Amino acid sequence: MSAVELAAGVTGSLGSIGYGLSAIGPGIGVGIVFGNGTQALARQPEAAGLIRANQILGFAFCEALALIGIVMPFVFGQ
């Protein structure tokens, strides 16, 4: 069975499959943001305010990608 035949046999909401795949990227991004932020705080505790502000900004951008992934199946009507 070829990949095209297998994909043609998939039924149900392809939007939910797409969202599941699109949630991988922001999940990795959030892990990188907070992992590196924790390392930066351990190395320079006196810069905690600036580092924390940048962490929150990076987290917001990563989560915005996840929200776009939720909305796109509804926009395209699948």
N, C-alpha and C positions, 0 to 999 in steps of 0.2 A: 504494500500500500504506500503510495507516494505521499509526500507532505501536503500536496495540494488536495488530494482526496481526503486526507485526515482533517485538514482545516475546513473543508467543505462540510464535513459531517458534524462539526461542532454546532450545537444549538444552545439557545439561551442568550443571556445578556453578555455580549462581547465587551460592553462597556465596563462591566465589573471585572473582567479579566484584564482589560487595559488599565484600570485603576490599580489593581493589584501589582501589576508590573511597574506602573509609574510611582508607586509608593516606595519602591526599593531605593531610588535615587535620593529622595529627601531623608529617608531613614539613615542612609550612609552619611549624608551630609551633616545631619544633626550629631551623629556620633563623632565625626571629625571635628566639628565646631567645639563641642564640649570637651572632647579629649585634649585638643590642643589648648583650649582655654584653661583647663586644669593644670596642664604642664606650665603654661605661662604664669599662672598664679603661684605655682610652687617656686618658680625661678625668680619672680619679681613681685613679692607681695605688696610692695609700696605702690604698684600700678594697678591695684585691684579694681578701682572705679572705672578706669579706661578699658581694661580687659573685659570686665563684666558687661559694660555697655556694648562693646563690639561682639561679645558672645550673644547678647540678646538680639542684636541686629542680624547677625548671621543665622540665628535660629528662626527669626521671622521670615527671612528670605527663603530658607529651606521649607518651612511650613507653607509658604505661599505657593511653592511648586506643588505641594501635595493637594492643596485646595484647588488649584487649577486642574489637576488630574481628576478630582472628584467632579468638577463642573463640566468638563469637556464631553463626557458621554451624553449628558443632558442637552448640551448645545447642539450636538450633531444628531440627536434623536435616536440613539441606539438603545 
